[in-house]
Amino acid sequence: MTETQLKTEYERVMLEAEKAVGRKEAISLFKKARSIKKKICQNTSEKSLIHY
């Protein structure tokens, strides 16, 4: 996935977590959002390590 796709997926999951009814549902969505955020951070850190 590209970075923009990851960001839109992250936003969608966070909005879904806000509307979650139960605690377990909200926690699972927050965990999913955290894993997406990790992927975003990994992509940006790899780009910053490239030296020209």
Buried (B, 14 or more C-beta within 10 A) or exposed (E): EEEEEBBEBBEEBBEBBEEBEEEEEBEBBBEBBEEBBEBBEEBEEEEEEEEE
